[in-house]
Amino acid sequence: MENQILTPEAGLPGLRGAEHIGFTVPDIEEAVRFFVDVIGCEVAYELQLTPANGNWMETHLNVHPDAAVEKIAFLTCGNGPNLEIFQYSAPDQRRSQPRNSDIGGHHVAFYVHDLDKAVEYLRGKDVVILGEPTDSKGPSEGQRWVYFLTPWGMQLELVSYPQGKAYQKR
C-alpha cells in the first residue's frame, strides 16, 4: 500500500499525498534557525525567486504585482511533508500573524512519539507552550496534543498517538 497510487472516484487523478506546506515569515533567517535548531528539520536548499517583469507575481502567485520573494528555504522534517518558507516584501503586505480562528489561519502539526518528553524539551528551549497537553476524545481518542508558538508567533502543534487513534481501530 505504501507506493500505491490512490484512485478515488472523485478528486485529483494520481493523488499521492501532501508534498509540502508553504508559509511566509517575517525573518527567514530566524525561522530557519528555529526549525533547524529547535524542531530538528534540515535545510534541503535555499533560493531567491526572480520573476519576469510585468504581472508575473500577480498571475502566478496571486500577490501584488510589485511583491518580491526575498528568499525561499525548503526544509525536510522527518517523515512528514516538507516546509517551504518564504520571506516576501510587498506594498500591501499584512504583518499580523493570523490566528487559527482567522480566515486563512493555520498551523503545522509535528508528530512525536513521547509528547511529554517533547514538551519538556521545548520548555528547555524557552518556547511558549499554550496550555498543557490535552487528551483527545471521540474518533481521535488515544491522541494527545499541545500547541506552541514560534518566536514570531506562528502556531505549531505537537501530536502523539503511539497506540493509534480510536477511528483507526475500527
N, C-alpha and C positions, 0 to 999 in steps of 0.2 A: 504494500500500500504506500510505502514511503515515496517511491518515484512515480506513482500512478498519477496520470493527469485526470483531474476531476472533470466530468462532463455533465453538469447539471442540465436539466431540461430548459431552464431559463438562466440567463446571466452571461458572463463573458466566456466565449469559447476558449478552452485551454487554460482556464484559471488554475494557477498553482499555489497561490498564497500571497501574502504581503511581502514585498521585497524591501521597502524602506519607508521610514517615516521622516518627513521633512518639516522643519520648523525654523523660524527666524529668531535670532538672539541679538541683544544689543552690543555684545562684545564677544566676538568669536574666539579670541584667544582665551578668555576666561571660561567660556563654555567648553572648549576642547580640553583645557586643564581639568575642569570638573569631571567631565565624562571619562577621561583617561585616568586621572589620579584618584578620584573618589569612587566612581562606578566600576572602572576596570575595562572600559572599552578600548579599542585600538584604532588608531588613525590608519585608514586604508589609503587615502590620498586627500590632497587639498588642491584647489584650483580657483581661478578667477573666471568669471563669465564676461566675455567681451562681445556684447551683442552688436548686430549690424545697426546702422543708422535708421532713423525713422521710428516707426511704431512697433519695432520688434518686441520690446519688453511688454507692451500692452497686448499685442496679438498672441504671443506665446505664453506669457505668464500672468496675464490679467492684472498687471500693476501699472502705475503711472508711466507714461512713455519715457520720462526722464529718470526713472528709477535705475539704480545701479546695484549689481551684486558685487560687493567689495571683495568677498571671499566665500568659498564653499568648503566645508570639511565633511568628508564621508567617513563614518566610523562603523566598525563592526563591534557588536556587543553580544558575545556568547552565541547562543543558538537562535536568537530572535531576529526580527527584521533589522536591517542596518539603519543608521541615523544619518540623514543628510541635513547638515546645519548651515544656515545661511546668515550672512550679515549684509543687510541691504542699507542703502540710503535712498530716500525718495522725498520729493517735495511734499507729498501728502501722507507721509508715514505716521501711523499712530504708535505712540511709545508705551502705552499702558499694556500690561500683561493681562490677557483675558482670563477670567475665572472659569471654572467648569460650567457654571450656570449661564455664562455669556454665549451668545450665538458665535460659533467658531471656537468656543472653549475646548480644551483638550487636555490630555495627559498621556504620558508614556508609562506603561507598567513593566517592571522588571521582575521576572520570576527568580526566586531564591529558594533553596532547599530548607534553610533554617531561618525563619523570619526574625526570631528574637536575636539571633547572633548578628544578622544583617542590620537590624535597628541599633543594636549596641555599637556596631562598627560606625554607622552614620553619626550617631551621637558623639562618638570619639573624634569625628572629623568636624564637629560643630555644625552639622547640618540640621536645619529646623525640621523637626518631626511634627506632623499635625495630629495631635491626639495620641492614642495608644492603639496597638494592633487590635483589629476587630475580627471577630468570628462571623463568617457569612452564614446565612440561613437559607432555607428553601433549596432551589436547584444547585446553588453554589456551596451548600454545606460541606465542610471539610476544607474550605479555603479560609485563610487568614490574610488580612491586608492592612496596609497603612500608607497614608500619603506623606510626602515630604517635599521640601522646596529646594530648588537650585539657588545659588547666590543671587540670581537676577529675578527670582520669584516665580519661575515656571513650576507647575505642579507635576510631580512624578509619583509613582506608586510602587510599592513592593507587594508582591503576592506570593503565596506559598500554599500548595496543596499536595504534599508528598504522598498522601494516601488516596488522592483523587477527589473529585467533586461528586456530590450526590447524583447529578444528572448523568455522569459518566458511568455510574454503576447500574443503570437500568438495563 
